[in-house]
Every structure is written in structure tokens, then in C-alpha cells.
Amino acid sequence: MLVVEDLQVGYGAIIALRGISFKVESGQVVTLIGANGAGKSTTLNTLSGLLKPRAGRILFENVDITGKRADVISQKGLVQVPEGRLIIAPMTVQENLEMGAYKRTDSEINSDIQQVFERFPRLGERRKQKAGSLSGGEQQMLAVGRALMMRPKLIMLDEPSMGLAPMLVNEVFSIIRTIKAQGTTILLVEQNARKALQVADYAYVLERGSIVKEGSAAALQADEEVIQAYLG
């Protein structure tokens, strides 16, 4: 579904990605793990069109989307849930979900909102509540729900457990499993490597802008170097 070839990205003189290549198969959860500054979020921001690569190629469903605008990429079904959630705080829960469908013209928007409320009952209970008054876990649910309103083929999650209490972290990863079970492909960036590997099918390890290791999530959970560096 997604193929990344020799992707190179920089910020001025700083090289953030040094020619990384990886792929995501349809129906999989693929995770990128690594320390802060490894290039994980830069990768997602480049795939979603927020950053322009210096070199390399991005193919989504066999279509070259390298350097395309973010709105064009999201319309093709490659949708990012950004780090920090970035929900629209002054708007209600329902209005945030409606914003996720702002480019849609079909007649199924209301039924899709109802599906989000069925998937996340707490959002349904708070549909008229200002999004900024939600708890961190509820805001993460809302950010995922808003992305699902775009009917993504592949959803990219950037640090979904960041800043959440342990109980809510478990809830976030339960959401990821549910999304996968319902047929949506997922590319997950997550500092909690243990949790990420538990939910993923395949994983890549990023260090200083380069992929240094890859394999099935089960294999990397048993890899001594990964255990020492990330699983502790």
C-alpha cells in the first residue's frame, strides 16, 4: 500500500532523514520506533505532505505522491493524526468530527459520526462539550475519530500515547487494535516501543535518520539489541 524509497529530508543544514526505505502492506500495523530526534515524526510529516523531501520517492497505492500538497495526499486516503492531537479546543466534539469530513460531499457523514460515537461511547456522551475540556485520553479518541471521518485507507498515528496516564495508554493501544480489526492499515510512530511492538505486525528501528534494523514485531521483541536500547 505504501512504499518509501531512499527518502531524504533536511532542515537547513541539518539532515533529518538519511535515505530511508520501508513499506507498509495493506491491513498491517507497521511501527517506527526510536529515540527522540531519530526522525520518526519527520517521516510522518513528510509522508503527509507537511514537509518536502530533498530526494527519494513515496508511492501510495502505486501512485507517486512525492512532494504533493497535504490536502491532496489526505484526499487519497493517507491521513495523519498528529503528535499532540491538535483538536480544535473551542469547538464541540461533534464539530471537530464534522471538520474531519469537511472535504466530503456524500450523504453518509452523519452515519459515520454515529459510528465514531459507537466506537468511542465517551465521545458520544460529550458530543456537545467543548473539545478543550476533554481529558487527554478523550482528546486522543477525538483526534482518531476526526481522522476516521476522512475514511482513511492508511492512518498514521504520531505518538498517540504521549503524556497519557498508564491506564489511558492501554486504552489508546486497544483503540489501535480495534481500528486494525476493522480493516484500516496503520503506520504507528511511538516512543513506547514495548507497547508498539505488542500491537504491530512489522517494525523498523530508526536511529539518527537511518533505519538500522527491521523485522517482524515478534522478532524485534526478542532481539537483544532492541531489548537493551528500547525495552529495558
N, C-alpha and C positions, 0 to 999 in steps of 0.2 A: 504493500500500500504506500509506504514512504521509503524512499531511498535517498540517502545523503552521501555525496561523493566529494571527497577532498575539500571540505568546507573550511575556508579561511576567513577569519573576522578579526578586525582590529579597532582600537580606539586611539586614533592618532598614531603615536609611535609604539603603543602597547599592543602586542599581538595576543588576542584572547583565545582564538581557536587556530590550531596549527595544522590544518588539513585533516580533519576528522571525517571518517566514513562509517556509516551504520545504516541499518534498515529496520523497519517495523512491519511485520506481517499482519494481515487482516485478522482481527479477533484476538490479538495478543495484548498483554500488558508488557511493555518494554520499559525498563528503568535506566536512567543515567545516575550513577552515584559518584560521589567525590567530595573533597573538602571545599570549604568556602574559597571562591576565586578560581576554581578548577575550570569554569567555563560552562557550567550546566545551564544557568539561566540565559546566558548569551546564546547558547544553542537554540533554546526555545524561542527567544526573541527574534532570532534570525529566521527560523522556520516560519514564524507567524508574520514576517514582513516588517517588524518594528526596527530591525537593523538590516543593513545591506552588506552582503558578503564581499570580500575582496576577490575571492576566487572560489571555485567549486560549483557544484550543481545540486539542486534539490528537485526531486521528482515526486509528485504526489499523484497516485493512480496513473502513472506513466506520462504525466503532463509536467513539463518543466515550469516550475513556479519561482525559479531563482530571481530574486530582486523584485518580485511583484509587490504591489501595494497590499497592506494588511487587510483592507476590506475585500479585495479580490480573492485573497487566499482564504479568508474565513467563509466567503460565499461558496467556495469549492468544497467546504466541509472540514477544513483543518482549523480547529478552534482552540484557543489558549485560555486557560484560567490562570491569571497572572499571580505572581507572588504578592502576598499582602491583600489578596482578594479583590480590592478596588471596587467594592459595591458602591452604589450611589446613595450615600448616607441620608440625604434629606428626603429621598423618595421612599414610598412604601415597598414592602416585599413584592406585592403584585406588580407595581410599576417597574421595579427592577427586572422582573421576569418579562414584562411586556417590552422593555428595552432590548432584551435579548432577541426578540423577534421583529425588531424594527425594520429589517430589510425584507421580511416575508410578506407575501400578498395572498397567501392561501386562506382557506376558511377554517383551518384546524388549530389556530393559535390558542383559543380558549380551552379546547380539549387538551392541548399539550400543557398548558398551565395547570390544569386539573391533574394531569399525570405527575407533574412535579410535586404538587401538594400530596398526592397519594404516596409518592416515593419518599417525601420528607414531610411527614404529618405536622411537625412543629412549624414548618413554614406556612402550612395551611391555617394553623391556629393563629398565626401572626400576620396574615396576609395584608391587613390594613395598618400594621405597625411600621414605623419608620425603620429603615434598614440599619441606620446607625445605632439604634438602641438594642440590636440583637447581640447575643453573646458571640464570642469568637467562633465557636463551632457552628452556630446558626448562620453566621455570615459566610462561612465556608460552604455550607449547604446551599446558600443562596447563590454564591458565585458559580458553583457547579450547576445548579438549576438554571441560572441565566444562560450558561454556555449550552446546556442541553436544549434550550429553546431555539437555538440556531440549527438544531438537528445535525450535529457533527457526525462525520464519518470517523474522524480521529480526534480525540480530545487530549490536549496537552495540559498536564497539571504541574504547576511550578510551586514546589514546597508547600503542599496543601496542609501539612501538619504543623507548620511553623507557628510558634507562640501559643500552641494549644496545650491544655492540661492533658495528662496521660489518658484519662478516660475518653476525652474528646478525640485524641489521636486514634484510639481504637475505633471510634465511630467513623472517622474520616476514611480509614482503610476498609471498613465494612462497606462504606459507600462505593469505594473503588471496585470492590469485588462485585457489588450489585450492578454497577454500570457495565462491567465486563460481561457478566452473566446475561445481560440484556442485549449484548451484541455490539457494543461500541468499543472500538480499538483505543488503547490508551498509551500515551508516552508520558512517563512519570519522572519528574526531577524531584529528588527528595534527599535531605541530609540524614534522615533516619534510615540508614542503609539496611538495618535489620528488618524493619517493617516493610521497606520497599522490596527487598528480596523475597519476603514471605508472600507477597501478593503478585509478583511479576513472573512472567514466563522466561524472559531473557533479560540480560543486563550487560551494560557497558560501564567500565570504570574510567572516569576522566581525571587526569592529573595535569595541571598547568597547560590546559588547552589541547591535550593529546589523549587519545584513547589508548590506555596501557594494558587493558585486559578486557576480555569479553567471554561470555559463555551462558549456559542456562543458569537461571537464578539458583536452582538447587546446587549446581556445581560450584558457583561462587560462594554460596553459604558455607561450603566445606573447604574452600581454598584458604590455606594458612595465611597467605599474604593479605587477603581481603579481611580475614578474621582479625589479624593484628592491627591493620590500618583503620578498619571501619566498624567492626562488630564488637571489638573489645571484650 
